[in-house]
Amino acid sequence: MISQNSETRSHKAQMVLDRFEKKLNRQMVGSLVSCVHCGLCTDSCHYVLANPGDPTYAPAYKADKIRKLFKRHFDWTGKVFPKWVKAGTVMTDEELEELKDTVFGKCTNCRRCTLNCPMGVDFATFNRMARGLLVSVGVMPEGVATVSKDQWEIGNQMGVLPEDYLDTLEWMSEEVSEELGDPAAVIPVDKMDADIVYTINPREVKYDPRSIADALKVFHAAKANWTMPSEGWDMTNFGLFSGDDDLGGAVARRVYEKTIELRGKCLVMSECGHGYRSTRCEGPNWAKFDIPFEMESSVDTMLRYIKEGRIKVDKSKNPDLVTFHDSCNNARSCGLTEEPRELLQLVCENFQEMVPNRAENFCCTGGGGAMSMTEYTPRRLKSAVIKADQMKATGAKIVVTTCHNCVDGLNDLIRHYKLDMKVTQLVNLVANALVWE
């Protein structure tokens, strides 16, 4: 434990330092000690590019806010030569608030700086760690506290009540069944031994039920043996954004346990970057859970259905020029770059790449939970000019993304910069291109 002078260091500051040590592992320490301040990360950050002349947005500058604590308390160089290595500490609650402004308000954890670091420093990893330390002592944006509370207590990050969720599934079933003239075109709930257990982002229930209806159309056209769970259906996970591993593990475990309860063979996640990453890539570690079933993005599922001939599509039904926005969590953190493009080519007539793209693509500026942090909205939208210019240069009228969080982030900047564009997702394009026999 870090020694404390009770007259100078606040209780919260002491707790942060005590818990810091428990978060240190090989990956974390490697990133904390490897930075050589070469500056190559600077131009990779959309905050820096949109705010020239302000060094506080530079990834290395932000990282040093956290790194100085590591050097002072856990690295021998900072203990012996603190001034030489610019080691420091945190003493007051006011300093914790300043750190909060950096780790929550000046970074979306997009990891683009990581990709461009020659030393492999993963700033987003220990920035998330710093967020978790602050959250553990109650220092966080109000929106982060609210969303985390909803996910802890209600079971999903938007506070959707169980009856509202089930009513929405019934409503979408009725609409699609009537549209197709097929009473069998309904959403099976809690069906046992299904090949697919389909989980979604609560945003779909609250703001975009059409995406649920479109998924129903795709599964019905493919004659899939599928179901949606009555509980444990939220595959998003605010623990990824808040740095709270306990929340991350609890949320992921709910999804895994429900899939096992239903004896599902494959857990399919709708188009959500952070949901895919947190459920498929991070969740098993947070929950300390061995996964006995397969997991995949619905992008993979839909692409496979077309390749196997289980659904037929007509790309002429989607004639408009479209461009594609890579979700940071899907592309940079999970490598899901080629599958959505292959699917786009099958269901759209005209496709124009953004530049840069794939793992080098710029963040929608709503990542890392930024959409919930209203106090940083002006800063976020100012920095969104980089993304707005990138989108406008394509000449496209439609921007496609495989992430609901990006849908909100992109819609926000489209309104702010008055772009003549609209946002959609692959499930909407695939459903529109379906050829019914």
Sequence and secondary structure as in RCSB ss.txt:
>XXXX:A:sequence
MISQNSETRSHKAQMVLDRFEKKLNRQMVGSLVSCVHCGLCTDSCHYVLANPGDPTYAPAYKADKIRKLFKRHFD
WTGKVFPKWVKAGTVMTDEELEELKDTVFGKCTNCRRCTLNCPMGVDFATFNRMARGLLVSVGVMPEGVATVSKD
QWEIGNQMGVLPEDYLDTLEWMSEEVSEELGDPAAVIPVDKMDADIVYTINPREVKYDPRSIADALKVFHAAKAN
WTMPSEGWDMTNFGLFSGDDDLGGAVARRVYEKTIELRGKCLVMSECGHGYRSTRCEGPNWAKFDIPFEMESSVD
TMLRYIKEGRIKVDKSKNPDLVTFHDSCNNARSCGLTEEPRELLQLVCENFQEMVPNRAENFCCTGGGGAMSMTE
YTPRRLKSAVIKADQMKATGAKIVVTTCHNCVDGLNDLIRHYKLDMKVTQLVNLVANALVWE
>XXXX:A:secstr
     TTTS HHHHHHHHHHHHH  HHHHHHHHH     TTGGG HHHHHSTT GGGSHHHHHHHHHHHHHHHH 
HHHHH TTTTT     SHHHHHHHHHHHTTS     HHHHT TT   HHHHHHHHHHHHHHTT S HHHHHHHHH
HHHTSSTT   HHHHHHHHHHHHHHHHHHHT TT S  BS TT SEEEEB HHHHHT HHHHHHHHHHHHHTT  
EEB SSS B   THHHH  HHHHHHHHHHHHHHHHHTT SEEEE S HHHHIIIIIIHHHHHT    SEEEEHHH
HHHHHHHTTSS B GGG  SEEEEE  HHHHTTT   HHHHHHHHHH SEEE  SS GGG    S TTTGGG GG
GHHHHHHHTHHHHHHHHTTT SEEEES HHHHHHHHHHHHHHT S EEE HHHHHHHHB   
